[in-house]
Amino acid sequence: SGPVITAGYRERPGRHPAVAAVWTSVTTDDAGSIIAADGCFDLIVRTSRRGQVSAFVYQPSARAHHATTLAGDRQLGVRVRPGYGAALLQHADLTRVATRVGADGPDALEAVVADLLEQARPPRIVTDFVEDTRASAGGLRLTGSTTAARQRELQRACRRWLGLGPKVF
């Protein structure tokens, strides 16, 4: 059996530069919550109150949405920073590995993600775009001096690595 996780939601910063947060959640009552549109991918391991374990990669959404959990459900997640999401999708066996490793707790799951992130780096066009978007506080203009070919390259790279097109991000 894995570590004991107390009721509620807990989050800590990631130890790897591309990991935004590692979080746990235990639901004591059937409940719903709003999931923010934060531009991040999460690797989530869910253990139902019946002990069934599943894992999945949550991809960014353009808007906040509602999620429902049942009493006794436990979730463990690793959220990667914008621009690194494709690394989670490139590993064919990631959800199978996460289902097994998730029982060992948050640190073990983060270690799996950190190893994966070391092997798959986003292209510079994506990291530059994310940095420019943050620096502009949402005021970045995608038109102007860039060529049509460069805009198409940015569109494809953002959809792959951010899970969203550049305008939506």
Disulfide bonds with the S-S distance in Angstrom:
none
